[in-house]
């Protein structure tokens, strides 16, 4: 029986969607008769040059487009072609154009754990960006220099990034929950000249020092000549040789000017999690970020000028960069810093109501945790303005789709989006004119020839395989910092299949042309030579009332691989024979006998990266007695002690 959608857009939403307007524009411009998302997607891949060119004009990008849309490489057309090679643009200029028409409206609203909101208008945003840009210019910052933020998700972080961008310089950031060594692993490679930080930050009802760590970072990075301190908590004041943010922005502002850069010039450096070695420093281009984020926001997420855009993120995760780009579409950013469960589980939903949020973004793990807490937002909040809910960071299980529609809001575009730091964007995401099916990401991204390849390297549908992208796209990384010959970049994405981007996700393209994710390819289980995605097990185990969380690995055993499951139980629960049998039966019934773990063991904590992703490879290394390459990449490295030398796993 064909799967029935959980949600369809009504006639009003269809008619008013940006995507509908874009289809009409493309039909008019190219004398076509495209109808619906699938036809638009197929055209955008077959005619990707026309697609990206049309998007530029549709969005009204400010800048000199130049004559050429793409300079194609004859030797590696996917890897080495360059988009808009003659264009000259500036990211901040495209943001600040909204200040002329919306000067007294909110550009940014910030709220922390105390739930007291501060508002920054477009006029005030322009003033502060101008002041910080003038300061950076006085520090000698110019096109190509690196400026860094060791900052929480506050308005000043966005301002510092925009000021950096206005000069054609490069922004890079981490969040203050990173330890000094983790930051030195990152900034030590990119060598910023200016560091922005705060005196402290809030989390879970407590203030945590930031300034002393920032001083150690400044000491450890040779290039940092200037440090700006934002008095966020009101703790330690700036010291000698440090500049107070308030002293900079209290000065009269000069008219804001913009240094236009090439479309493919660097704008951001983002960092991989670093769980398998020193973090990769991934360079993203001005044009790739600008044009692709406009696509993902306006077309896929239906973001419009005046919308209020929230994403729960830190400045050490690419979703912060994605969130900040909401300003390109004239949306108001709603920022939050702190714990999503302090003072209680309703804190983000009260923020949604108070600030009339239209797009709410979060992680799949947060939605699962809400359900485990028994907190149902619709029982406590009106959510009348909310029209889109985005989930990313890990696989959103089918049961979470059910929960969102029953316990959050039934009339909602639920977008399970996926891509990553590698492209600072998404390969699969939402469509406001398409149905939502249970357990599926709605659509493949426009302009991206996303396929699923089997072991023979053939594109398949309805079968599990590897997510690949078979064409060139503007937001491919410029490269890796310090990778002068490009070999590390090539090895990361391009060496599996000739001139095809290999992303490392184990997925299935469904009959509805949606995408189902089964986990990372490098964490795939392989008992008896059968490939099993870890998400298939988490989906069912984590739904059990007794289980709070779990992590599963493959352990080398007797010339084969056996499945080992670690479970974190609710307080008061014990892994006795009855519960163990319940877990095994659930997995066998819901999956296959191959999925059933050979061993089930209890732990009290599960290692995750700073962005909240399961550190399955770290657990696998510890179980096999191997050294974990980058403990500093983990949020809770001490948790790995529970997995070491477990007698139950020894020969």
HUDAFEN-V479316 format. One record per backbone hydrogen bond with DSSP energy under -0.5 kcal/mol. NH is the residue of the N-H (numbers start at 1). CO is the residue of the C=O. E is the energy in kcal/mol with one decimal. If there is no record, write none. Layout:
NH|CO|E + NH|CO|E
This chain:
6|436|-3.0 + 7|436|-1.1 + 14|10|-2.5 + 15|11|-2.4 + 16|12|-2.1 + 17|13|-1.0 + 17|14|-0.6 + 21|17|-1.8 + 22|18|-2.4 + 23|19|-2.3 + 24|20|-2.2 + 25|21|-2.1 + 26|22|-2.7 + 27|23|-2.8 + 28|24|-2.2 + 29|25|-2.7 + 30|26|-2.6 + 31|27|-0.8 + 32|27|-1.5 + 40|36|-1.7 + 41|37|-3.3 + 42|38|-2.4 + 43|39|-2.1 + 44|40|-2.7 + 45|41|-1.7 + 46|42|-2.5 + 47|43|-3.0 + 48|45|-0.9 + 51|47|-2.4 + 52|48|-2.4 + 53|49|-1.7 + 54|50|-2.7 + 55|51|-2.4 + 56|52|-2.0 + 57|53|-1.6 + 58|54|-2.9 + 59|55|-2.5 + 60|56|-0.6 + 60|57|-0.7 + 61|56|-2.1 + 64|88|-2.3 + 65|63|-0.8 + 71|82|-3.1 + 72|70|-0.7 + 74|72|-0.5 + 80|76|-3.0 + 81|76|-0.5 + 82|71|-2.1 + 84|69|-4.0 + 86|68|-0.5 + 87|84|-1.5 + 88|64|-2.3 + 89|261|-2.6 + 90|62|-0.5 + 94|90|-1.5 + 95|91|-1.3 + 96|92|-3.1 + 97|93|-0.9 + 98|95|-1.6 + 99|96|-1.4 + 100|97|-1.0 + 101|98|-0.7 + 102|98|-1.8 + 105|102|-1.9 + 107|120|-3.1 + 108|120|-2.1 + 109|333|-3.0 + 110|118|-2.7 + 111|335|-1.9 + 113|337|-0.5 + 115|112|-1.9 + 117|115|-0.6 + 118|110|-2.5 + 120|108|-2.6 + 122|102|-0.6 + 122|105|-1.8 + 123|103|-2.8 + 125|121|-2.8 + 126|122|-2.5 + 127|123|-2.1 + 128|124|-2.5 + 129|125|-2.7 + 130|126|-2.2 + 131|127|-2.3 + 132|128|-2.6 + 133|129|-2.5 + 134|130|-2.2 + 135|131|-2.0 + 136|132|-2.6 + 137|133|-2.5 + 138|134|-2.2 + 139|135|-1.4 + 140|137|-1.6 + 141|136|-2.5 + 144|168|-1.6 + 145|142|-2.4 + 147|170|-3.0 + 148|194|-2.8 + 149|172|-2.0 + 150|196|-3.2 + 151|149|-0.6 + 151|174|-1.5 + 154|152|-1.9 + 157|154|-1.0 + 158|154|-1.1 + 159|155|-2.2 + 160|156|-2.6 + 161|157|-2.1 + 162|158|-2.5 + 163|159|-2.5 + 164|160|-2.2 + 165|161|-2.6 + 166|162|-2.4 + 167|163|-0.9 + 167|164|-0.8 + 168|165|-2.0 + 169|164|-2.0 + 170|145|-3.5 + 171|267|-3.0 + 172|147|-1.9 + 173|269|-0.5 + 174|149|-2.3 + 178|175|-2.0 + 183|179|-2.1 + 184|180|-2.7 + 185|181|-2.0 + 186|182|-0.7 + 186|183|-0.9 + 187|183|-3.1 + 188|183|-0.6 + 188|184|-1.1 + 189|186|-1.3 + 190|186|-1.5 + 191|187|-2.5 + 193|146|-2.9 + 194|146|-0.8 + 195|226|-2.3 + 196|148|-2.5 + 197|228|-2.4 + 198|150|-0.6 + 199|230|-1.6 + 201|208|-2.0 + 203|206|-2.6 + 206|203|-1.3 + 208|201|-3.1 + 210|199|-1.9 + 211|199|-1.8 + 214|210|-2.5 + 215|211|-2.4 + 216|212|-1.6 + 217|213|-2.2 + 218|214|-2.8 + 219|215|-2.2 + 220|216|-1.6 + 221|217|-1.3 + 222|220|-0.7 + 224|221|-1.2 + 225|193|-2.5 + 225|223|-0.6 + 226|193|-1.4 + 227|241|-0.6 + 228|195|-2.6 + 229|243|-3.1 + 230|197|-2.7 + 231|229|-0.6 + 232|230|-2.0 + 242|239|-1.9 + 243|227|-2.8 + 245|229|-2.5 + 247|244|-0.7 + 248|244|-1.0 + 248|245|-0.9 + 249|245|-2.2 + 250|246|-1.2 + 251|248|-1.1 + 259|166|-3.0 + 260|258|-0.8 + 261|89|-3.2 + 263|84|-0.5 + 263|87|-1.0 + 265|262|-1.9 + 267|284|-3.2 + 268|284|-1.7 + 269|171|-1.7 + 270|282|-2.7 + 272|280|-2.0 + 277|274|-0.7 + 282|270|-3.2 + 282|280|-0.9 + 283|281|-0.5 + 283|479|-2.9 + 284|268|-2.6 + 286|265|-2.4 + 287|263|-2.7 + 288|263|-0.7 + 289|285|-2.0 + 290|286|-2.3 + 291|287|-2.8 + 292|288|-1.6 + 293|289|-1.9 + 294|290|-1.7 + 295|291|-1.9 + 296|292|-2.8 + 297|293|-2.5 + 298|294|-2.6 + 299|294|-0.7 + 299|295|-1.5 + 300|295|-1.7 + 301|296|-0.5 + 301|297|-0.6 + 303|297|-2.4 + 306|330|-2.2 + 307|304|-2.3 + 309|307|-0.6 + 309|332|-3.0 + 310|308|-0.5 + 310|359|-2.9 + 311|334|-0.6 + 312|361|-2.7 + 313|311|-0.9 + 317|314|-1.2 + 320|317|-2.2 + 321|317|-0.6 + 322|318|-2.0 + 323|319|-2.4 + 324|320|-2.8 + 325|321|-1.4 + 326|323|-2.2 + 327|324|-1.6 + 328|325|-1.7 + 329|326|-1.2 + 330|327|-1.7 + 331|326|-1.7 + 332|307|-3.3 + 333|107|-2.5 + 333|331|-0.5 + 334|309|-2.9 + 335|109|-3.2 + 335|333|-0.6 + 337|111|-1.1 + 342|339|-1.3 + 347|344|-1.5 + 350|346|-2.4 + 351|347|-1.6 + 352|348|-1.7 + 353|349|-1.9 + 354|350|-3.0 + 355|351|-2.6 + 356|353|-0.9 + 357|352|-2.1 + 358|308|-3.0 + 359|308|-1.7 + 360|388|-2.5 + 361|310|-1.8 + 361|359|-0.5 + 362|390|-2.1 + 364|392|-1.7 + 367|363|-1.6 + 368|364|-2.2 + 369|365|-2.4 + 370|366|-2.4 + 371|367|-1.9 + 372|368|-2.3 + 373|369|-2.1 + 374|370|-0.7 + 374|371|-1.0 + 375|370|-2.3 + 376|374|-0.7 + 377|375|-0.7 + 378|407|-2.6 + 379|376|-1.9 + 380|377|-1.7 + 381|377|-1.9 + 386|383|-0.5 + 387|358|-2.4 + 388|358|-2.0 + 389|413|-2.6 + 390|360|-2.5 + 391|415|-2.6 + 392|362|-1.5 + 397|395|-0.8 + 400|397|-1.3 + 401|397|-1.2 + 402|398|-1.7 + 403|399|-2.0 + 404|400|-2.6 + 405|401|-2.1 + 406|402|-1.8 + 407|403|-3.3 + 408|404|-2.0 + 409|404|-1.9 + 412|410|-1.1 + 413|387|-2.3 + 414|412|-0.9 + 415|389|-2.9 + 415|413|-0.8 + 416|414|-0.7 + 417|391|-2.3 + 417|415|-1.0 + 418|428|-2.5 + 420|425|-2.2 + 423|420|-1.0 + 424|420|-1.2 + 425|420|-1.2 + 427|418|-2.5 + 428|418|-2.0 + 429|443|-2.3 + 432|299|-0.6 + 434|431|-1.5 + 436|7|-2.2 + 437|435|-0.5 + 440|437|-1.9 + 441|515|-3.1 + 443|429|-2.5 + 445|427|-3.0 + 448|445|-1.8 + 449|447|-0.5 + 450|448|-2.1 + 451|468|-2.1 + 453|451|-0.5 + 453|466|-2.5 + 454|458|-2.3 + 457|454|-2.1 + 460|452|-2.9 + 462|509|-2.9 + 465|507|-2.6 + 466|453|-2.7 + 467|505|-2.3 + 468|451|-2.4 + 469|501|-2.0 + 470|449|-2.9 + 476|473|-1.5 + 478|283|-2.7 + 479|283|-0.9 + 481|281|-2.8 + 483|480|-1.8 + 484|482|-1.3 + 486|483|-1.6 + 490|486|-2.2 + 491|487|-2.8 + 492|488|-1.7 + 493|489|-1.3 + 494|490|-2.4 + 495|490|-0.9 + 497|500|-0.5 + 500|497|-1.9 + 501|469|-2.0 + 502|493|-2.5 + 503|467|-2.1 + 503|501|-0.6 + 504|467|-0.6 + 506|519|-2.8 + 507|465|-2.8 + 507|505|-0.6 + 508|516|-1.9 + 509|463|-0.6 + 510|508|-0.6 + 510|514|-2.5 + 513|510|-1.8 + 515|441|-1.8 + 516|508|-2.5 + 518|506|-3.0 + 521|504|-2.8 + 523|520|-1.4 + 524|521|-1.3 + 525|532|-2.7 + 529|526|-1.6 + 530|527|-1.8 + 531|529|-0.5 + 532|525|-2.6 + 535|518|-1.8 + 536|518|-0.5 + 536|533|-1.2 + 537|533|-0.6 + 537|534|-1.0 + 538|534|-2.2 + 539|535|-2.3 + 540|536|-0.6 + 540|537|-0.7 + 541|537|-2.6 + 542|538|-2.3 + 544|541|-1.5 + 547|544|-1.2 + 548|568|-3.1 + 549|568|-1.6 + 551|566|-2.2 + 553|564|-2.4 + 555|553|-0.5 + 555|562|-3.1 + 557|560|-2.8 + 560|557|-1.2 + 562|555|-2.7 + 564|553|-2.6 + 565|599|-2.8 + 566|551|-2.9 + 567|601|-2.7 + 568|549|-3.1 + 569|567|-0.6 + 570|546|-2.6 + 573|570|-2.2 + 576|574|-1.9 + 580|576|-2.6 + 581|577|-2.1 + 582|578|-1.9 + 583|579|-2.4 + 584|580|-2.3 + 585|581|-2.7 + 586|582|-2.4 + 587|583|-2.2 + 588|584|-2.8 + 589|585|-2.8 + 590|586|-2.2 + 591|587|-2.5 + 595|592|-1.2 + 596|592|-0.5 + 596|593|-0.9 + 598|563|-2.7 + 599|563|-1.4 + 601|565|-2.7 + 603|567|-2.0 + 609|613|-2.5 + 610|633|-1.2 + 612|609|-2.1 + 615|607|-2.3 + 616|614|-1.1 + 619|615|-1.8 + 620|616|-2.4 + 621|617|-2.4 + 622|618|-2.3 + 623|619|-2.5 + 624|620|-1.6 + 625|622|-1.6 + 626|621|-3.2 + 629|627|-0.5 + 630|275|-0.6 + 631|628|-0.5 + 633|630|-1.7 + 634|631|-1.9 + 635|608|-3.1 + 636|608|-0.7 + 639|636|-2.0 + 640|637|-1.6 + 641|638|-1.4 + 642|639|-1.4 + 643|640|-1.6 + 644|640|-0.6 + 644|641|-0.9 + 646|643|-0.7 + 649|646|-2.1 + 650|647|-1.4
